[in-house]
Amino acid sequence: MSEDSAGDGRTPAPGEATTDRVRGIFGRIAGSYDAFNLLSSMGLDRLWRRAAVRAAHLKPGARVLDLCAGTGDLAFALAATGVASAVVATDFAPEMLEVARRKAARFSGPTEVTFSVADAQSLPFDDESFDVVTVAFGVRNLPDRDANFAEVFRVLKPGGRYVVLEFSRPPFAPWRALYHVYLRSVIPILGSMLSGGDRASFQYLNDSIRRFPDQAKLAAELRAAGFTAIGWTNHTGGIVAIHTAVR
């Protein structure tokens, strides 16, 4: 199956996540991903990750699983607190994790970060083996969110916390309209410049954000998966939202 086909052989819709499409895109853009994040968010991505770390409510000795970890920035931010006993960073694009491993050589802190190539929809971990599971800008790239939610529910300990940092829907219509103009007009051009001409990959990122459920709909999906104490906070006017849910 090519990256331009869905599991049923058809051509996927704009922004639709398929395994081959997502793995191919992030494999290609791994080298420019960090620069793209910094420039496209105007540095706000760092603030969003710090907020996600706070939302994790880490307790001393906690074991943390970071899904769709990419180049490792959220995993390292979690480890830098020194609260968790271990952070396991996973991604199904090995090219992204290779960048994270190179960054790990420069990371110093009391909490070890380890890496594993793994699919967030089928995790190779025991039941009830983590206190916290996090994911930053990865849930919208999963072809089967229900499978991910079921797997997270399985590997979390009772009372464990799932933290989802993701692009969302600004509730204020004029701000939302301006944001969508930025997504449509700036993101593909900026991504193409940084990646040496790979405009299509960054067009997918734009389309995937616009296709993703809004805050209330994502909360409903988490509730249907069995999570409780579900809530979210909007950041930068709702450009991103941090959802939290308890197993």
Order of alpha helices (4+ residues) and beta strands (2+ residues): alpha-alpha-alpha-beta-alpha-beta-alpha-beta-beta-alpha-beta-alpha-alpha-alpha-alpha-beta-beta
